[in-house]
Amino acid sequence: MKFDASLAGFILSLVVAASGWFFRWNDKQKFERQQAALERQQAIRQAEAAAEKKVNDQRNLNHLLGNQKQITDGIATGFRDIERELAHIREQIGELKAYLIQNQNTVRGE
């Protein structure tokens, strides 16, 4: 059998082309896997940030609700104190009125 250099060159170029295609395809697959992993990591970070924001927002809302309850309780306590004072003033006015009615003659000078 006779050695044909052109056939050997063709086969060699075919092997080189196929191996180049294979390594390029393999690199493309690696790149796509890396991109997918990066996208997953980014999605996880975004989900974590959203969850953390939700927790922070809920905590802030709870603080605001607690503050509102404290303010409401303080206002109610203030009104109870005012009502007690008004009741005390009414009582004193009633006593003054009774005193004035009782001593009506001495006030006029009779």
VMD Tcl script that builds the backbone (N, CA, C; Angstrom):
set m [mol new atoms 330]
animate dup $m
set s [atomselect $m all]
$s set {name element resname resid chain x y z} {
  {N N MET 1 A 0.818 -1.156 0.000}
  {CA C MET 1 A 0.000 0.000 0.000}
  {C C MET 1 A 0.881 1.244 0.000}
  {N N LYS 2 A 0.430 2.155 -0.740}
  {CA C LYS 2 A 1.205 3.347 -0.972}
  {C C LYS 2 A 0.736 4.435 -0.002}
  {N N PHE 3 A 1.661 5.178 0.585}
  {CA C PHE 3 A 1.347 6.257 1.538}
  {C C PHE 3 A 0.929 7.485 0.756}
  {N N ASP 4 A -0.265 7.973 1.098}
  {CA C ASP 4 A -0.775 9.158 0.408}
  {C C ASP 4 A -0.710 10.327 1.394}
  {N N ALA 5 A 0.143 11.284 1.129}
  {CA C ALA 5 A 0.369 12.424 2.022}
  {C C ALA 5 A -0.844 13.339 2.076}
  {N N SER 6 A -1.526 13.480 0.987}
  {CA C SER 6 A -2.690 14.370 0.983}
  {C C SER 6 A -3.811 13.782 1.833}
  {N N LEU 7 A -3.976 12.450 1.798}
  {CA C LEU 7 A -5.004 11.812 2.640}
  {C C LEU 7 A -4.620 11.929 4.105}
  {N N ALA 8 A -3.352 11.726 4.420}
  {CA C ALA 8 A -2.882 11.867 5.796}
  {C C ALA 8 A -3.058 13.308 6.265}
  {N N GLY 9 A -2.790 14.272 5.419}
  {CA C GLY 9 A -2.974 15.682 5.767}
  {C C GLY 9 A -4.443 16.002 6.013}
  {N N PHE 10 A -5.305 15.421 5.157}
  {CA C PHE 10 A -6.742 15.634 5.318}
  {C C PHE 10 A -7.235 15.059 6.645}
  {N N ILE 11 A -6.791 13.837 6.957}
  {CA C ILE 11 A -7.197 13.186 8.212}
  {C C ILE 11 A -6.663 13.978 9.401}
  {N N LEU 12 A -5.404 14.399 9.299}
  {CA C LEU 12 A -4.813 15.180 10.390}
  {C C LEU 12 A -5.563 16.507 10.574}
  {N N SER 13 A -5.887 17.182 9.490}
  {CA C SER 13 A -6.627 18.441 9.624}
  {C C SER 13 A -8.031 18.192 10.157}
  {N N LEU 14 A -8.640 17.069 9.767}
  {CA C LEU 14 A -9.963 16.714 10.286}
  {C C LEU 14 A -9.898 16.456 11.785}
  {N N VAL 15 A -8.879 15.756 12.258}
  {CA C VAL 15 A -8.707 15.477 13.689}
  {C C VAL 15 A -8.461 16.784 14.442}
  {N N VAL 16 A -7.615 17.648 13.891}
  {CA C VAL 16 A -7.322 18.926 14.549}
  {C C VAL 16 A -8.587 19.786 14.602}
  {N N ALA 17 A -9.348 19.827 13.522}
  {CA C ALA 17 A -10.581 20.615 13.498}
  {C C ALA 17 A -11.593 20.060 14.496}
  {N N ALA 18 A -11.724 18.722 14.540}
  {CA C ALA 18 A -12.677 18.096 15.462}
  {C C ALA 18 A -12.257 18.345 16.910}
  {N N SER 19 A -10.956 18.246 17.182}
  {CA C SER 19 A -10.514 18.487 18.558}
  {C C SER 19 A -10.696 19.962 18.924}
  {N N GLY 20 A -10.460 20.865 17.990}
  {CA C GLY 20 A -10.687 22.287 18.254}
  {C C GLY 20 A -12.158 22.550 18.535}
  {N N TRP 21 A -13.016 21.942 17.722}
  {CA C TRP 21 A -14.461 22.102 17.935}
  {C C TRP 21 A -14.858 21.549 19.303}
  {N N PHE 22 A -14.318 20.357 19.641}
  {CA C PHE 22 A -14.649 19.731 20.921}
  {C C PHE 22 A -14.214 20.615 22.096}
  {N N PHE 23 A -12.997 21.150 22.079}
  {CA C PHE 23 A -12.516 21.991 23.188}
  {C C PHE 23 A -13.279 23.316 23.258}
  {N N ARG 24 A -13.640 23.856 22.102}
  {CA C ARG 24 A -14.439 25.082 22.100}
  {C C ARG 24 A -15.825 24.798 22.691}
  {N N TRP 25 A -16.420 23.703 22.285}
  {CA C TRP 25 A -17.729 23.307 22.828}
  {C C TRP 25 A -17.635 23.074 24.335}
  {N N ASN 26 A -16.566 22.408 24.804}
  {CA C ASN 26 A -16.350 22.131 26.223}
  {C C ASN 26 A -16.189 23.438 27.001}
  {N N ASP 27 A -15.414 24.387 26.458}
  {CA C ASP 27 A -15.251 25.688 27.109}
  {C C ASP 27 A -16.577 26.438 27.182}
  {N N LYS 28 A -17.370 26.331 26.109}
  {CA C LYS 28 A -18.668 26.980 26.097}
  {C C LYS 28 A -19.564 26.388 27.175}
  {N N GLN 29 A -19.541 25.098 27.347}
  {CA C GLN 29 A -20.331 24.436 28.392}
  {C C GLN 29 A -19.887 24.884 29.785}
  {N N LYS 30 A -18.578 24.971 29.999}
  {CA C LYS 30 A -18.057 25.436 31.285}
  {C C LYS 30 A -18.513 26.866 31.555}
  {N N PHE 31 A -18.409 27.718 30.524}
  {CA C PHE 31 A -18.816 29.112 30.669}
  {C C PHE 31 A -20.300 29.204 31.011}
  {N N GLU 32 A -21.132 28.421 30.319}
  {CA C GLU 32 A -22.572 28.436 30.595}
  {C C GLU 32 A -22.871 27.945 32.012}
  {N N ARG 33 A -22.134 26.918 32.472}
  {CA C ARG 33 A -22.331 26.447 33.852}
  {C C ARG 33 A -21.919 27.525 34.857}
  {N N GLN 34 A -20.802 28.218 34.576}
  {CA C GLN 34 A -20.363 29.296 35.456}
  {C C GLN 34 A -21.383 30.434 35.471}
  {N N GLN 35 A -21.911 30.777 34.304}
  {CA C GLN 35 A -22.926 31.821 34.230}
  {C C GLN 35 A -24.171 31.427 35.015}
  {N N ALA 36 A -24.585 30.180 34.871}
  {CA C ALA 36 A -25.762 29.702 35.605}
  {C C ALA 36 A -25.508 29.755 37.108}
  {N N ALA 37 A -24.297 29.365 37.528}
  {CA C ALA 37 A -23.962 29.414 38.954}
  {C C ALA 37 A -23.969 30.858 39.453}
  {N N LEU 38 A -23.417 31.780 38.658}
  {CA C LEU 38 A -23.419 33.195 39.046}
  {C C LEU 38 A -24.847 33.733 39.132}
  {N N GLU 39 A -25.683 33.357 38.184}
  {CA C GLU 39 A -27.080 33.796 38.212}
  {C C GLU 39 A -27.804 33.245 39.442}
  {N N ARG 40 A -27.542 31.986 39.783}
  {CA C ARG 40 A -28.139 31.406 40.996}
  {C C ARG 40 A -27.670 32.148 42.236}
  {N N GLN 41 A -26.368 32.439 42.317}
  {CA C GLN 41 A -25.842 33.175 43.463}
  {C C GLN 41 A -26.472 34.564 43.557}
  {N N GLN 42 A -26.619 35.219 42.410}
  {CA C GLN 42 A -27.227 36.547 42.403}
  {C C GLN 42 A -28.692 36.460 42.836}
  {N N ALA 43 A -29.402 35.449 42.356}
  {CA C ALA 43 A -30.803 35.276 42.749}
  {C C ALA 43 A -30.909 35.000 44.247}
  {N N ILE 44 A -29.985 34.208 44.772}
  {CA C ILE 44 A -29.979 33.907 46.212}
  {C C ILE 44 A -29.715 35.186 46.997}
  {N N ARG 45 A -28.739 35.987 46.544}
  {CA C ARG 45 A -28.445 37.254 47.234}
  {C C ARG 45 A -29.654 38.193 47.210}
  {N N GLN 46 A -30.318 38.259 46.062}
  {CA C GLN 46 A -31.501 39.116 45.955}
  {C C GLN 46 A -32.615 38.622 46.874}
  {N N ALA 47 A -32.802 37.301 46.930}
  {CA C ALA 47 A -33.828 36.741 47.819}
  {C C ALA 47 A -33.479 37.011 49.279}
  {N N GLU 48 A -32.197 36.869 49.623}
  {CA C GLU 48 A -31.771 37.168 50.995}
  {C C GLU 48 A -32.001 38.636 51.332}
  {N N ALA 49 A -31.662 39.514 50.389}
  {CA C ALA 49 A -31.846 40.951 50.624}
  {C C ALA 49 A -33.325 41.280 50.773}
  {N N ALA 50 A -34.163 40.654 49.949}
  {CA C ALA 50 A -35.607 40.895 50.046}
  {C C ALA 50 A -36.149 40.384 51.375}
  {N N ALA 51 A -35.688 39.206 51.797}
  {CA C ALA 51 A -36.139 38.656 53.076}
  {C C ALA 51 A -35.672 39.524 54.240}
  {N N GLU 52 A -34.421 39.992 54.165}
  {CA C GLU 52 A -33.893 40.852 55.226}
  {C C GLU 52 A -34.661 42.179 55.272}
  {N N LYS 53 A -34.977 42.723 54.103}
  {CA C LYS 53 A -35.757 43.964 54.049}
  {C C LYS 53 A -37.141 43.747 54.641}
  {N N LYS 54 A -37.742 42.607 54.340}
  {CA C LYS 54 A -39.074 42.315 54.877}
  {C C LYS 54 A -39.019 42.205 56.402}
  {N N VAL 55 A -37.987 41.544 56.914}
  {CA C VAL 55 A -37.838 41.410 58.368}
  {C C VAL 55 A -37.620 42.789 59.001}
  {N N ASN 56 A -36.761 43.601 58.384}
  {CA C ASN 56 A -36.504 44.955 58.907}
  {C C ASN 56 A -37.767 45.810 58.861}
  {N N ASP 57 A -38.509 45.707 57.748}
  {CA C ASP 57 A -39.752 46.473 57.651}
  {C C ASP 57 A -40.758 46.040 58.711}
  {N N GLN 58 A -40.851 44.727 58.946}
  {CA C GLN 58 A -41.778 44.221 59.965}
  {C C GLN 58 A -41.345 44.688 61.353}
  {N N ARG 59 A -40.024 44.675 61.612}
  {CA C ARG 59 A -39.530 45.131 62.910}
  {C C ARG 59 A -39.825 46.623 63.097}
  {N N ASN 60 A -39.608 47.410 62.041}
  {CA C ASN 60 A -39.911 48.843 62.123}
  {C C ASN 60 A -41.395 49.071 62.359}
  {N N LEU 61 A -42.238 48.293 61.677}
  {CA C LEU 61 A -43.678 48.413 61.882}
  {C C LEU 61 A -44.045 48.063 63.318}
  {N N ASN 62 A -43.450 47.006 63.849}
  {CA C ASN 62 A -43.726 46.618 65.238}
  {C C ASN 62 A -43.294 47.722 66.207}
  {N N HIS 63 A -42.139 48.360 65.919}
  {CA C HIS 63 A -41.695 49.469 66.766}
  {C C HIS 63 A -42.697 50.624 66.701}
  {N N LEU 64 A -43.149 50.945 65.485}
  {CA C LEU 64 A -44.109 52.031 65.335}
  {C C LEU 64 A -45.423 51.715 66.054}
  {N N LEU 65 A -45.869 50.464 65.927}
  {CA C LEU 65 A -47.103 50.072 66.619}
  {C C LEU 65 A -46.924 50.144 68.135}
  {N N GLY 66 A -45.758 49.711 68.612}
  {CA C GLY 66 A -45.473 49.804 70.046}
  {C C GLY 66 A -45.442 51.256 70.513}
  {N N ASN 67 A -44.802 52.101 69.711}
  {CA C ASN 67 A -44.759 53.526 70.060}
  {C C ASN 67 A -46.157 54.131 70.075}
  {N N GLN 68 A -46.955 53.768 69.080}
  {CA C GLN 68 A -48.324 54.283 69.020}
  {C C GLN 68 A -49.126 53.829 70.241}
  {N N LYS 69 A -48.940 52.581 70.665}
  {CA C LYS 69 A -49.651 52.082 71.844}
  {C C LYS 69 A -49.197 52.836 73.092}
  {N N GLN 70 A -47.893 53.085 73.215}
  {CA C GLN 70 A -47.400 53.842 74.365}
  {C C GLN 70 A -47.964 55.260 74.374}
  {N N ILE 71 A -48.011 55.886 73.200}
  {CA C ILE 71 A -48.569 57.240 73.128}
  {C C ILE 71 A -50.042 57.223 73.507}
  {N N THR 72 A -50.779 56.243 72.984}
  {CA C THR 72 A -52.206 56.123 73.304}
  {C C THR 72 A -52.403 55.907 74.799}
  {N N ASP 73 A -51.591 55.028 75.381}
  {CA C ASP 73 A -51.694 54.789 76.829}
  {C C ASP 73 A -51.364 56.064 77.608}
  {N N GLY 74 A -50.358 56.805 77.156}
  {CA C GLY 74 A -49.994 58.056 77.827}
  {C C GLY 74 A -51.115 59.081 77.746}
  {N N ILE 75 A -51.741 59.181 76.587}
  {CA C ILE 75 A -52.865 60.122 76.440}
  {C C ILE 75 A -54.019 59.714 77.344}
  {N N ALA 76 A -54.316 58.409 77.366}
  {CA C ALA 76 A -55.409 57.934 78.220}
  {C C ALA 76 A -55.114 58.211 79.690}
  {N N THR 77 A -53.865 57.995 80.098}
  {CA C THR 77 A -53.486 58.284 81.486}
  {C C THR 77 A -53.629 59.772 81.775}
  {N N GLY 78 A -53.206 60.605 80.813}
  {CA C GLY 78 A -53.339 62.054 80.987}
  {C C GLY 78 A -54.797 62.469 81.133}
  {N N PHE 79 A -55.678 61.909 80.316}
  {CA C PHE 79 A -57.099 62.241 80.424}
  {C C PHE 79 A -57.686 61.757 81.753}
  {N N ARG 80 A -57.248 60.593 82.226}
  {CA C ARG 80 A -57.730 60.117 83.535}
  {C C ARG 80 A -57.289 61.069 84.637}
  {N N ASP 81 A -56.046 61.548 84.556}
  {CA C ASP 81 A -55.563 62.515 85.544}
  {C C ASP 81 A -56.371 63.814 85.480}
  {N N ILE 82 A -56.646 64.286 84.260}
  {CA C ILE 82 A -57.443 65.506 84.094}
  {C C ILE 82 A -58.846 65.299 84.662}
  {N N GLU 83 A -59.456 64.142 84.381}
  {CA C GLU 83 A -60.792 63.862 84.905}
  {C C GLU 83 A -60.790 63.828 86.433}
  {N N ARG 84 A -59.738 63.259 87.023}
  {CA C ARG 84 A -59.628 63.247 88.495}
  {C C ARG 84 A -59.525 64.661 89.039}
  {N N GLU 85 A -58.707 65.467 88.382}
  {CA C GLU 85 A -58.557 66.854 88.818}
  {C C GLU 85 A -59.873 67.615 88.684}
  {N N LEU 86 A -60.581 67.420 87.563}
  {CA C LEU 86 A -61.868 68.086 87.385}
  {C C LEU 86 A -62.883 67.638 88.441}
  {N N ALA 87 A -62.867 66.343 88.752}
  {CA C ALA 87 A -63.764 65.846 89.805}
  {C C ALA 87 A -63.414 66.494 91.138}
  {N N HIS 88 A -62.120 66.638 91.414}
  {CA C HIS 88 A -61.676 67.268 92.660}
  {C C HIS 88 A -62.104 68.741 92.687}
  {N N ILE 89 A -61.945 69.445 91.538}
  {CA C ILE 89 A -62.352 70.853 91.453}
  {C C ILE 89 A -63.865 70.968 91.632}
  {N N ARG 90 A -64.635 70.058 90.996}
  {CA C ARG 90 A -66.096 70.078 91.173}
  {C C ARG 90 A -66.463 69.905 92.647}
  {N N GLU 91 A -65.757 68.996 93.291}
  {CA C GLU 91 A -66.008 68.743 94.721}
  {C C GLU 91 A -65.722 70.001 95.547}
  {N N GLN 92 A -64.596 70.660 95.254}
  {CA C GLN 92 A -64.245 71.876 95.981}
  {C C GLN 92 A -65.244 72.999 95.705}
  {N N ILE 93 A -65.686 73.128 94.441}
  {CA C ILE 93 A -66.688 74.135 94.108}
  {C C ILE 93 A -67.987 73.846 94.845}
  {N N GLY 94 A -68.344 72.568 94.910}
  {CA C GLY 94 A -69.547 72.177 95.661}
  {C C GLY 94 A -69.421 72.545 97.132}
  {N N GLU 95 A -68.249 72.319 97.709}
  {CA C GLU 95 A -68.035 72.668 99.111}
  {C C GLU 95 A -68.100 74.187 99.300}
  {N N LEU 96 A -67.501 74.939 98.385}
  {CA C LEU 96 A -67.555 76.396 98.459}
  {C C LEU 96 A -68.993 76.895 98.350}
  {N N LYS 97 A -69.730 76.304 97.442}
  {CA C LYS 97 A -71.121 76.676 97.244}
  {C C LYS 97 A -71.927 76.405 98.521}
  {N N ALA 98 A -71.711 75.221 99.101}
  {CA C ALA 98 A -72.414 74.873 100.334}
  {C C ALA 98 A -72.011 75.829 101.461}
  {N N TYR 99 A -70.730 76.163 101.521}
  {CA C TYR 99 A -70.246 77.082 102.552}
  {C C TYR 99 A -70.881 78.455 102.374}
  {N N LEU 100 A -70.916 78.918 101.112}
  {CA C LEU 100 A -71.506 80.236 100.852}
  {C C LEU 100 A -73.005 80.251 101.164}
  {N N ILE 101 A -73.690 79.187 100.811}
  {CA C ILE 101 A -75.135 79.116 101.116}
  {C C ILE 101 A -75.338 79.093 102.622}
  {N N GLN 102 A -74.515 78.352 103.324}
  {CA C GLN 102 A -74.633 78.217 104.771}
  {C C GLN 102 A -74.333 79.547 105.468}
  {N N ASN 103 A -73.366 80.243 104.983}
  {CA C ASN 103 A -72.940 81.491 105.628}
  {C C ASN 103 A -73.400 82.710 104.831}
  {N N GLN 104 A -74.494 82.611 104.203}
  {CA C GLN 104 A -75.011 83.689 103.369}
  {C C GLN 104 A -75.291 84.948 104.180}
  {N N ASN 105 A -75.791 84.774 105.358}
  {CA C ASN 105 A -76.120 85.931 106.178}
  {C C ASN 105 A -74.867 86.631 106.659}
  {N N THR 106 A -73.783 85.943 106.952}
  {CA C THR 106 A -72.588 86.587 107.471}
  {C C THR 106 A -71.827 87.302 106.360}
  {N N VAL 107 A -71.977 86.831 105.127}
  {CA C VAL 107 A -71.282 87.473 104.018}
  {C C VAL 107 A -71.931 88.830 103.738}
  {N N ARG 108 A -73.237 88.942 103.856}
  {CA C ARG 108 A -73.941 90.193 103.569}
  {C C ARG 108 A -73.733 91.198 104.729}
  {N N GLY 109 A -73.292 90.691 105.794}
  {CA C GLY 109 A -73.067 91.582 106.928}
  {C C GLY 109 A -74.258 91.700 107.845}
  {N N GLU 110 A -75.153 90.799 107.825}
  {CA C GLU 110 A -76.350 90.849 108.675}
  {C C GLU 110 A -76.122 90.249 109.998}
}
mol reanalyze $m
mol bondsrecalc $m
mol representation Tube
mol addrep $m
